[in-house]
Amino acid sequence: IDQMSTLKTGVNKGEETLAHNAFMYEKARMCIDVSTNRSAREEIDSFLRSTVSGVCLVHAQSGAGKSSFLSKLASEYQSEEVAVVTRFCGTTPLSATSKDVLLSVIEELSGGDASLQDAGTLNEVRDRLFSLLIGRGGKRTIIVIDAVDQLKDGSSPFWLVPSQDWLFPAGVHIISSFIPEITQTKHIENYFSRMQTEGVSSGQGLKKLVKIALPTVDSQQDKVDILRHHLLHHEFPRRADGINLPDHTTPLQLSLIVHHSVFHVQMKEVQLEKASVRDLVRLFFKKLEAFHGEVFTKRA
């Protein structure tokens, strides 16, 4: 992690940076390359390689693998030529609110101290960040902000774009993920719609808004690949052939089904392929209680 951080030329390497880098590499290691996500990956690669700057919004239901998907992506773009900043909302004390996240990004990019004290309003902090990005003079910068819906004020992340009268900075690509039922992006869409209209009429460079949905896992081969990935960890790779699978599922649901398939506790089972994630988690804790006892399970 320390070596990778030093690749980010001109970027401060503080505790917050290292915490999110550690999370990124751990989640990237957990990412399973399946065909279901390849179209989304190709779209984001095209977005990041474009000379047109802008914002990419990645939305999907809970458990769809957004964090591991974006972690794998961000880790592969780390280089001396590109400053890659990652923030995984809700994972550290300094990623609980929008202002926390923006201040820590400012601190990482500037190498200075952007403490919360006397930071100003969220709008002012947003303006500070985009002023800093504009001042980088088009240097390639990728900012990944995952799980915006986990922020205390993550329902409307207007701060992913500058103020309405500001142009989006050149060389900057921002990727953000969220659950669409929780987070609304109308403000961002309106900003780019206006930028598109004004850019055409004034001859200024166009900016780009890309919206991508991570789909549910429907391919049978993808499901088997995910199961085998987890079962190899449990040293039961052959058991994948005997597990009934849902038609439409997520990596989280599949991982829970795997845990139940190797957790040998005698009790009345539910039909795993028909159970929701919530029901699978409840069943897991019932098995824990039967295996380890009530005291351990209450602590868990």
C-alpha positions as CSV (number, residue, x, y, z in Angstrom):
1,I,0.0,0.0,0.0
2,D,2.8,2.4,0.9
3,Q,4.6,1.7,-2.4
4,M,1.4,2.2,-4.4
5,S,0.7,5.5,-2.6
6,T,4.1,6.8,-3.6
7,L,3.2,6.4,-7.3
8,K,0.6,9.1,-6.8
9,T,2.9,12.0,-7.7
10,G,2.2,15.2,-5.8
11,V,-0.5,13.5,-3.6
12,N,-0.3,13.6,0.2
13,K,0.0,10.2,1.9
14,G,-1.9,10.7,5.2
15,E,-3.6,8.2,7.5
16,E,-7.0,8.8,5.7
17,T,-5.4,8.0,2.3
18,L,-3.8,4.8,3.6
19,A,-7.0,3.7,5.2
20,H,-8.9,4.0,1.9
21,N,-6.1,2.5,-0.1
22,A,-6.1,-0.5,2.2
23,F,-9.8,-0.9,1.8
24,M,-9.4,-0.5,-2.0
25,Y,-6.8,-3.3,-2.4
26,E,-8.7,-5.6,-0.1
27,K,-11.9,-5.1,-2.1
28,A,-10.1,-5.4,-5.4
29,R,-8.7,-8.8,-4.3
30,M,-12.3,-9.9,-3.6
31,C,-13.5,-8.8,-7.1
32,I,-14.5,-11.7,-9.3
33,D,-14.3,-11.1,-13.1
34,V,-17.6,-12.2,-14.5
35,S,-19.2,-11.6,-17.9
36,T,-22.2,-9.8,-16.4
37,N,-20.0,-6.8,-15.5
38,R,-17.9,-6.6,-18.6
39,S,-20.1,-4.3,-20.6
40,A,-20.1,-1.9,-17.6
41,R,-16.3,-2.1,-17.3
42,E,-15.9,-1.3,-21.0
43,E,-18.1,1.7,-20.7
44,I,-16.1,3.0,-17.7
45,D,-12.8,2.3,-19.4
46,S,-14.0,4.3,-22.4
47,F,-15.1,7.2,-20.1
48,L,-11.7,7.3,-18.3
49,R,-9.6,7.1,-21.5
50,S,-11.6,9.9,-23.1
51,T,-10.0,13.4,-23.2
52,V,-13.5,14.7,-22.3
53,S,-13.8,15.2,-18.5
54,G,-17.0,14.5,-16.5
55,V,-18.8,12.3,-14.1
56,C,-19.8,8.6,-14.2
57,L,-22.7,7.5,-12.0
58,V,-22.7,3.8,-11.2
59,H,-25.9,2.6,-9.6
60,A,-27.0,-0.9,-8.5
61,Q,-28.9,-2.6,-5.7
62,S,-27.3,-3.5,-2.4
63,G,-24.9,-6.5,-2.6
64,A,-24.3,-6.1,-6.4
65,G,-20.6,-5.7,-5.9
66,K,-20.2,-2.0,-6.5
67,S,-17.3,-1.5,-4.1
68,S,-15.2,-4.5,-5.3
69,F,-15.9,-3.6,-8.9
70,L,-14.7,0.1,-8.5
71,S,-11.8,-1.0,-6.3
72,K,-10.5,-3.3,-9.0
73,L,-10.9,-0.5,-11.5
74,A,-9.2,2.2,-9.4
75,S,-6.3,-0.1,-8.5
76,E,-5.6,-0.8,-12.2
77,Y,-5.4,2.9,-13.1
78,Q,-2.8,3.8,-10.4
79,S,0.3,5.2,-12.2
80,E,2.8,8.1,-12.1
81,E,0.8,9.9,-14.8
82,V,-2.6,9.7,-13.1
83,A,-3.6,10.8,-9.6
84,V,-6.2,8.3,-8.4
85,V,-8.1,9.3,-5.2
86,T,-10.5,6.8,-3.7
87,R,-13.0,7.3,-0.9
88,F,-15.3,4.6,0.4
89,C,-18.1,6.3,2.3
90,G,-18.9,5.2,5.8
91,T,-15.7,3.2,6.3
92,T,-13.8,5.7,8.4
93,P,-14.7,8.4,10.9
94,L,-13.7,11.0,8.2
95,S,-16.0,9.6,5.6
96,A,-19.4,9.9,7.4
97,T,-20.6,13.1,5.8
98,S,-20.2,14.8,2.4
99,K,-18.0,17.6,4.0
100,D,-15.7,15.0,5.6
101,V,-15.1,13.3,2.2
102,L,-14.5,16.5,0.3
103,L,-12.1,17.8,2.9
104,S,-10.1,14.6,3.0
105,V,-9.9,14.6,-0.9
106,I,-8.7,18.3,-0.8
107,E,-6.0,17.4,1.8
108,E,-4.8,14.4,-0.3
109,L,-4.6,16.4,-3.5
110,S,-3.1,19.5,-2.0
111,G,-0.8,17.9,0.5
112,G,-2.0,20.5,3.1
113,D,-4.2,20.4,6.2
114,A,-7.9,20.7,5.4
115,S,-9.3,20.3,8.9
116,L,-13.1,20.3,9.5
117,Q,-12.7,23.3,11.9
118,D,-13.5,26.6,10.1
119,A,-14.1,24.6,6.9
120,G,-17.1,26.7,5.9
121,T,-20.3,25.4,4.4
122,L,-20.6,22.3,2.2
123,N,-21.0,24.6,-0.8
124,E,-17.8,26.5,0.1
125,V,-15.9,23.2,0.6
126,R,-17.2,22.0,-2.8
127,D,-15.9,25.2,-4.4
128,R,-12.5,24.8,-2.8
129,L,-12.2,21.3,-4.2
130,F,-13.1,22.3,-7.8
131,S,-10.9,25.4,-7.6
132,L,-8.1,23.1,-6.6
133,L,-8.9,20.7,-9.5
134,I,-9.0,23.6,-12.0
135,G,-5.7,24.8,-10.7
136,R,-4.1,21.4,-11.6
137,G,-4.1,22.6,-15.2
138,G,-5.6,19.6,-16.8
139,K,-3.4,17.0,-15.0
140,R,-5.2,13.6,-15.2
141,T,-7.1,13.1,-12.0
142,I,-9.5,10.2,-11.2
143,I,-11.7,10.5,-8.1
144,V,-13.7,7.5,-7.0
145,I,-16.3,8.0,-4.4
146,D,-18.1,4.7,-3.5
147,A,-21.4,4.2,-1.7
148,V,-22.6,7.8,-1.5
149,D,-25.8,6.4,-0.1
150,Q,-23.9,5.5,3.1
151,L,-23.2,9.2,3.9
152,K,-25.4,10.8,6.6
153,D,-26.3,13.4,3.9
154,G,-25.9,11.2,0.9
155,S,-29.4,11.6,-0.6
156,S,-28.4,14.4,-3.0
157,P,-24.7,14.6,-3.9
158,F,-24.8,17.9,-5.7
159,W,-21.2,18.4,-4.7
160,L,-20.0,15.9,-7.4
161,V,-20.2,18.8,-9.8
162,P,-19.1,22.5,-9.5
163,S,-21.4,25.5,-9.0
164,Q,-23.8,26.1,-11.9
165,D,-21.7,29.0,-13.2
166,W,-18.4,27.0,-13.1
167,L,-17.0,24.9,-15.9
168,F,-16.1,21.3,-15.1
169,P,-12.3,21.1,-14.8
170,A,-10.3,19.6,-17.6
171,G,-8.6,16.3,-17.1
172,V,-10.8,15.3,-14.2
173,H,-13.0,12.2,-14.1
174,I,-15.2,11.5,-11.1
175,I,-16.8,8.1,-10.6
176,S,-19.5,7.7,-7.9
177,S,-21.6,4.7,-6.9
178,F,-24.9,4.5,-5.0
179,I,-28.2,2.7,-4.5
180,P,-30.7,4.6,-6.7
181,E,-33.6,4.2,-4.2
182,I,-31.6,6.3,-1.6
183,T,-29.6,8.8,-3.7
184,Q,-31.0,11.2,-6.3
185,T,-28.9,12.7,-9.0
186,K,-31.2,15.2,-10.7
187,H,-28.9,18.2,-9.8
188,I,-26.0,16.5,-11.5
189,E,-28.0,15.7,-14.6
190,N,-29.3,19.3,-14.8
191,Y,-25.7,20.6,-14.5
192,F,-24.4,18.5,-17.5
193,S,-27.5,19.3,-19.5
194,R,-26.8,23.0,-19.1
195,M,-23.1,22.5,-19.8
196,Q,-23.9,20.6,-23.0
197,T,-26.2,23.3,-24.3
198,E,-23.8,26.1,-23.4
199,G,-20.8,24.2,-24.7
200,V,-22.4,23.8,-28.1
201,S,-23.5,27.4,-28.4
202,S,-20.2,28.9,-27.2
203,G,-17.8,26.5,-28.8
204,Q,-16.3,25.4,-25.4
205,G,-15.2,21.8,-24.9
206,L,-18.0,19.4,-24.1
207,K,-18.3,17.6,-20.7
208,K,-19.7,14.2,-20.2
209,L,-22.1,12.5,-17.9
210,V,-22.2,8.7,-18.0
211,K,-24.8,6.6,-16.2
212,I,-24.2,2.9,-15.7
213,A,-26.2,0.2,-13.9
214,L,-24.5,-2.9,-12.6
215,P,-26.9,-5.7,-13.5
216,T,-28.0,-8.7,-11.4
217,V,-26.1,-11.9,-12.1
218,D,-28.3,-13.9,-14.5
219,S,-25.7,-15.9,-16.4
220,Q,-25.5,-19.5,-15.1
221,Q,-21.7,-19.6,-15.8
222,D,-21.2,-16.4,-13.8
223,K,-23.1,-17.8,-10.9
224,V,-21.0,-21.0,-10.9
225,D,-17.8,-19.0,-11.2
226,I,-18.7,-16.9,-8.1
227,L,-19.7,-20.1,-6.2
228,R,-16.5,-21.8,-7.0
229,H,-14.5,-18.8,-6.0
230,H,-16.0,-19.0,-2.5
231,L,-16.0,-22.8,-2.3
232,L,-12.3,-23.0,-3.2
233,H,-11.8,-20.7,-0.1
234,H,-13.7,-23.3,1.9
235,E,-11.9,-26.2,0.1
236,F,-15.2,-27.6,-1.2
237,P,-15.0,-26.7,-5.0
238,R,-17.1,-29.7,-6.2
239,R,-20.1,-28.7,-4.1
240,A,-21.0,-26.0,-6.6
241,D,-22.7,-28.5,-8.9
242,G,-25.3,-29.4,-6.2
243,I,-26.5,-25.9,-5.2
244,N,-29.8,-24.6,-6.6
245,L,-29.5,-21.0,-7.7
246,P,-31.9,-18.1,-8.1
247,D,-32.6,-16.9,-11.6
248,H,-31.7,-13.3,-10.8
249,T,-29.2,-12.7,-8.0
250,T,-26.3,-10.7,-6.6
251,P,-22.7,-11.6,-5.6
252,L,-23.7,-11.0,-1.9
253,Q,-26.7,-13.4,-2.1
254,L,-24.5,-16.0,-3.8
255,S,-21.8,-15.7,-1.1
256,L,-24.4,-16.2,1.6
257,I,-25.8,-19.3,-0.2
258,V,-22.3,-20.7,-0.3
259,H,-21.8,-20.1,3.5
260,H,-25.0,-22.1,4.2
261,S,-24.0,-24.9,1.9
262,V,-20.8,-25.6,4.0
263,F,-22.2,-24.7,7.4
264,H,-23.3,-28.1,8.7
265,V,-25.8,-27.4,11.5
266,Q,-28.9,-29.5,11.6
267,M,-32.0,-27.4,11.6
268,K,-35.0,-26.7,9.4
269,E,-33.6,-25.2,6.2
270,V,-35.2,-22.7,4.0
271,Q,-35.0,-23.0,0.2
272,L,-31.8,-21.0,-0.2
273,E,-32.5,-20.1,-3.9
274,K,-35.8,-18.5,-2.9
275,A,-34.6,-16.8,0.3
276,S,-33.9,-13.0,0.4
277,V,-30.6,-11.7,1.7
278,R,-32.2,-10.7,4.9
279,D,-33.6,-14.2,5.4
280,L,-30.2,-15.7,4.6
281,V,-28.5,-13.5,7.2
282,R,-31.1,-14.4,9.8
283,L,-30.6,-18.1,9.1
284,F,-26.9,-17.6,9.4
285,F,-27.2,-16.2,12.9
286,K,-29.6,-19.0,13.9
287,K,-26.9,-21.5,12.9
288,L,-24.3,-19.5,14.8
289,E,-26.4,-19.7,17.9
290,A,-26.9,-23.5,17.5
291,F,-23.2,-24.0,16.9
292,H,-21.5,-21.5,19.3
293,G,-24.2,-20.7,21.8
294,E,-26.3,-17.7,22.6
295,V,-23.6,-15.6,24.3
296,F,-21.3,-15.7,21.3
297,T,-24.1,-14.9,18.9
298,K,-25.4,-11.9,20.9
299,R,-21.9,-10.5,20.7
300,A,-21.7,-11.1,17.0
